[in-house]
């Protein structure tokens, strides 16, 4: 069946940018290039699952 999504509060683009200390434009550029944490489209907005963001950061750390 469908995996249940643990409903943590999702981060907005603004919140993600603030959290990572990058400009909002950078978050959109990542999305355009297929980089960055996985985005979840919710209507016209993009949201980010904190768990996905954590995994993405771990991968970046491992790769550096």
Buried (B, 14 or more C-beta within 10 A) or exposed (E): EEEEEEEEEBBBBEBBBEEBEBEEEBBBEBBEEEEBBEBBEEEEEBBBBBEBBEEBEEEEEEEE
